[in-house]
Structure formats: structure tokens, C-alpha cells
Amino acid sequence: MVSIRDRFPIFKSKIYMNSCSQGALSIDVQDAYANYLRDWDEKGAPWEYWGQQNEAARHAFAGLVNAEPNEVAVTTSLSAGVSALASALDFSGERNKVVISDFEFPTVAQIWHAQEARGAKVVHVPAAGNIIPLSRFADAIDEQTLIVSISHVCFRNGTMLDIQAIIEMAHAKGALVLVDSYQALGTTPIDVKKLKVDFLAGGVLKYLLASAGLAYLYVRKELLADLKPTAMGWFSQANIFAMDIYANTPHPTARRFESGTPPVPNTYAAVAGIKLVQQVGVENIERQLKVLTGALKEGIMKRGFNLMSPVDPAKHGAMITVRSHKVDLLTKWLANDGIIVSHRDDNLRISPHFYNDLHDVDCVIDGLSKYRELMV
Ligand SMILES: Cc1ncc(COP(=O)(O)O)c(C=O)c1O
């Protein structure tokens, strides 16, 4: 039997620890793309079948986060889903405040700031070093808050927010909550029903092991009827094939947050990627990541390097970051040695997944030691 690591050909030649940026390519996802081309060639223009593929991608995500498929919009990027959501919110009343954390991915912050033209008042919750104390959210969230928008795991330093506590805090003030779970999906169990979150966005590029061009927006079903996006398209209509040019009739489900022609090739890849994650099991993945990230942190601290992620395992996700004053050069030199990682700000981002092992961790730590002069 082929071991799970053997399903990722890159490990024949490289130590790949860059899943926060892009998951490693599996033979399953390679086959999925080949199947798309085969179907196109053999069937011509099988749009009915491709519609079913889109539904399979919707169901795969719904299964992963315990949503109902009707609560999931399939989008081409996280930005597209969040923009459609923002377009459905009304900032003209007294409740016009958007509370965002300073750990947001730029796209999310930019989308909320774009709503200032529509009356939104955006308030940032500042970080204290590599964490954001809950008290700072408590200070920012009030009766004027329409929505709280938080990143589950920060793309800069790997810090994981206590999203459950923030959701409860926001709901107590009557505010909605959007969680950007892009950096957490596939690494830790996420149950939208248990969390009671209103909106959750993410994509398949990273720990869900598929490729660019496919993302999701979960919308709690009780909210759907009252949310009427103005960012629309024919695939967000109640009946796509009505071809109505005299009216806009949004679909009753979360499909109303979709737009134009779906990213068909990527739906094949998404189904294959999420299937792999489900086969391994998200709880198993989380357990293994605790071991790998624990070993990374220990190696970094033992060698005297500057750990930028929190030490507490409850406060970080799958990504561990370490400071370098020449981080672009360090990333390049490590890549020349066959070690693939990435960087943001002055942080080198080391992001294992279930396909990594402790030998990979040793190789990365030895690689950092080799370039000790860059590690300040
Ligand atoms: C936390 C987070 N949110 C959002 C994005 C970007 O999403 P998209 O490009 O699909 O809009 C990324 C991608 O790196 C991310 O890490």
C-alpha cells in the first residue's frame, strides 16, 4: 500500500513545510485535474455533470465544518465570498461598527475598509506582541457593533485566537461574527454549529491540499433570508436558467453569495484534497501537528533563535514562525538546500501538515543553524 506521504511526490526531492502558503501536490489532486481534462475531452461540454461536481465540492466543505450544504457558497476566492457578504450588510443605521483584529489577512481588512464609503465604521483591535488579549475585544465590541471579523489563525505569526470566546462576547452584544478560517481549515476540527458562528470563510489552497481558485463562505441558515447581497451574478440567482434580464432574484440558500461561472477544474481538486484530509482525519492531523509544532518550537528555542509564535500550544495553529533580519534571503538559501518554507514581515513561516515527520523538523532546524548569521 502507498503510504500517505508517498502520495505527495515532492517529498522525493524536498523537505516541504509550506502548507500555510500552498498545500503540497498529491497524486490524488493531479489525477483530479487529469479527470477534468478527460471529462472535457470525452464528454464535450458536460455542464450538468460539472454542476454536480460543484455540488460535490459544496458537500465536501459542508461535511468538513458540520454545515448544511445549503449554508455554503462555493466561491472563487475567500475575498469574493466576504465581499458578497459585506455587500449584504446595512451600515446606514446606528449599528454600523465593524470590529476587526490586527491579525486579519489584508484582503479581509481591505473589504471592511471599503465599506466605509457605505457608512461602516471600522475599529481595529490591537495586538499585544504576538497575542490579542480577550479584554481588548471586550473593550471594542459594543451595541453599535454590526459585525466582528476575526482571523482564526494569523497568517503572519501563526497565533490562534480564542474564536469561541469572541463569538460569545459578540453575540452577547447582538453583533454578528465572521471567522476567516483559511489558516486553520484541515488542521483542527471546526464545527460551525458548536461554535454558533454566523459566517465562516476559507479556501482549499493551503491545508485542504487543493489549488488556487476555489473557496467557501458558510452563512448560518437563519440569517439567509435577510441578507441580500448586491454583489451578484447569474449563479447566485434562484433559477440560473431563467436567464431573466428584468429582475434580480437571489437564490434562497447561501448560493446567493456566489457569482458567475464556477471554477470547474478546481472543484475536482477541492473534492480530492478534502477527501485526503478526511481520510487521515482532522483530529489525527491536529494530534500530529501538536507533536511537529512542539518539536519545531523546542528546536528554535534550544538553538537560541527568536520564536515569534506563542509558546503555548493552545495559542497557535499549524504554523510556527521564527524571526530573521534577512528573511527573504533565508527563505531563498533554505530553498537552495531543498527546504521549502515561506515568510511574511520578518517572520520565517514553517508550516507542517500530516505529511511531515520529525525528520523534516530536524532538517529545518539544522537548516536554520546553518544560516545562524541571519537568525536575529
Ligand atoms: C487567513 C487568510 N485569509 C485569506 C487569504 C486569501 O484569500 P483569497 O486570496 O482566497 O481571497 C489567505 C491567503 O493567503 C489567508 O491566509
The ligand as a Tripos MOL2 file, in Angstrom:
@<TRIPOS>MOLECULE
LIG
   16    16     1     0     0
SMALL
NO_CHARGES

@<TRIPOS>ATOM
      1 C1         -6.0050   33.9270    6.5730 C.3       1 LIG1
      2 C2         -6.1580   34.1550    5.1080 C.ar      1 LIG1
      3 N1         -7.2750   34.7400    4.6290 N.ar      1 LIG1
      4 C3         -7.4410   34.9780    3.3200 C.ar      1 LIG1
      5 C4         -6.4750   34.6410    2.3980 C.ar      1 LIG1
      6 C5         -6.6540   34.9690    0.9480 C.3       1 LIG1
      7 O1         -7.8280   34.5180    0.4430 O.3       1 LIG1
      8 P1         -8.2300   34.7320   -1.0960 P.3       1 LIG1
      9 O2         -6.9890   35.0430   -1.8590 O.co2     1 LIG1
     10 O3         -8.8580   33.4200   -1.4920 O.co2     1 LIG1
     11 O4         -9.1940   35.8400   -1.1340 O.co2     1 LIG1
     12 C6         -5.3160   33.9960    2.8290 C.ar      1 LIG1
     13 C7         -4.3240   33.5880    1.8280 C.2       1 LIG1
     14 O5         -3.1740   33.5580    1.9690 O.2       1 LIG1
     15 C8         -5.1420   33.7790    4.2140 C.ar      1 LIG1
     16 O6         -4.0210   33.2250    4.6980 O.3       1 LIG1
@<TRIPOS>BOND
     1     1     2 1
     2     2     3 ar
     3     2    15 ar
     4     3     4 ar
     5     4     5 ar
     6     5     6 1
     7     5    12 ar
     8     6     7 1
     9     7     8 1
    10     8     9 2
    11     8    10 1
    12     8    11 1
    13    12    13 1
    14    12    15 ar
    15    13    14 2
    16    15    16 1
@<TRIPOS>SUBSTRUCTURE
     1 LIG1         1 GROUP 0 **** ****
